[in-house]
C-alpha cells in the first residue's frame, strides 16, 4: 500500500515520450544507453515481484529512462543532475517521476521493512549499471570510486551510499520470486 498521494498535476510519460525528451534535451548516446539498461534492470525486478501491489511499472519505466535527463548538461555545468533533472521534469508536470529522479543518486529515506517503492528500484537499478552493462554492486562501487572519488571524503561518501544500496538490494531480494539469485542473474541480462 502506497502512502504518497498523486498530485493533481502529475502525469507519467510513455516510453516514446521519454525517448523524445532525451533527444530534445541532447542526452548523449552513451547516457541514453545507460538509461535504457537501468530501465531493463528495473523492469526485470518489477516483473519478478511476488506481490507487486501498488507498484506502478509505467512510473518505474519513465523514471529509469529519464533519471539522467540533465546528466549531459551537468558534465559541463557541474550541477547535481539528480536535482536539476527532478526540477526539469517537475516543470513538465511529472511530480512523481521528479521525486524518483531526485533520489536516484541518494535515497532521501529508507525503511528496510516498509513497502518497496519505485524510487528504491530505480536507485538500485542505477547502482547495478556501469555505462550500459549490468554489473555487481562491488564492480559498480569500484568504478564510481575511481571516477568520482578524488578525495577521501568523496570516496567515503560513495562507499557509504553503497552500504545503503546493499540494504536496498536485500529488501528487493526478499520481495522477488527469484530472490537474491534473481538479482545476481541480472548480470546476464542481455541487451535488447
Secondary structure in CASP SS format (residue, H / E / C, confidence):
PFRMAT SS
TARGET T0000
AUTHOR 0000-0000-0000
METHOD secondary structure of the structure
MODEL  1
X C 1.00
X C 1.00
X C 1.00
X C 1.00
X C 1.00
X C 1.00
X C 1.00
X C 1.00
X C 1.00
X C 1.00
X C 1.00
X C 1.00
X C 1.00
X C 1.00
X H 1.00
X H 1.00
X H 1.00
X H 1.00
X H 1.00
X H 1.00
X H 1.00
X H 1.00
X H 1.00
X H 1.00
X C 1.00
X C 1.00
X C 1.00
X C 1.00
X H 1.00
X H 1.00
X H 1.00
X H 1.00
X H 1.00
X H 1.00
X H 1.00
X H 1.00
X H 1.00
X H 1.00
X H 1.00
X H 1.00
X H 1.00
X H 1.00
X H 1.00
X H 1.00
X H 1.00
X H 1.00
X H 1.00
X C 1.00
X E 1.00
X C 1.00
X C 1.00
X C 1.00
X C 1.00
X C 1.00
X C 1.00
X C 1.00
X H 1.00
X H 1.00
X H 1.00
X H 1.00
X H 1.00
X H 1.00
X H 1.00
X H 1.00
X H 1.00
X H 1.00
X C 1.00
X C 1.00
X C 1.00
X C 1.00
X H 1.00
X H 1.00
X H 1.00
X H 1.00
X H 1.00
X H 1.00
X H 1.00
X C 1.00
X C 1.00
X C 1.00
X H 1.00
X H 1.00
X H 1.00
X H 1.00
X H 1.00
X H 1.00
X H 1.00
X H 1.00
X H 1.00
X H 1.00
X H 1.00
X C 1.00
X C 1.00
X C 1.00
X H 1.00
X H 1.00
X H 1.00
X H 1.00
X H 1.00
X H 1.00
X H 1.00
X C 1.00
X C 1.00
X C 1.00
X C 1.00
X C 1.00
X C 1.00
X C 1.00
X C 1.00
X C 1.00
X C 1.00
X C 1.00
X C 1.00
X C 1.00
X C 1.00
X C 1.00
X C 1.00
X H 1.00
X H 1.00
X H 1.00
X H 1.00
X H 1.00
X H 1.00
X H 1.00
X H 1.00
X H 1.00
X H 1.00
X H 1.00
X E 1.00
X E 1.00
X C 1.00
X C 1.00
X E 1.00
X E 1.00
X C 1.00
X C 1.00
X H 1.00
X H 1.00
X H 1.00
X H 1.00
X H 1.00
X H 1.00
X H 1.00
X H 1.00
X H 1.00
X H 1.00
X H 1.00
X H 1.00
X H 1.00
X C 1.00
X C 1.00
X H 1.00
X H 1.00
X H 1.00
X H 1.00
X H 1.00
X H 1.00
X H 1.00
X H 1.00
X H 1.00
X H 1.00
X H 1.00
X H 1.00
X H 1.00
X H 1.00
X H 1.00
X H 1.00
X H 1.00
X H 1.00
X H 1.00
X H 1.00
X H 1.00
X H 1.00
X H 1.00
X H 1.00
X E 1.00
X C 1.00
X C 1.00
X H 1.00
X H 1.00
X H 1.00
X H 1.00
X H 1.00
X H 1.00
X H 1.00
X H 1.00
X H 1.00
X H 1.00
X C 1.00
X C 1.00
X C 1.00
X C 1.00
END
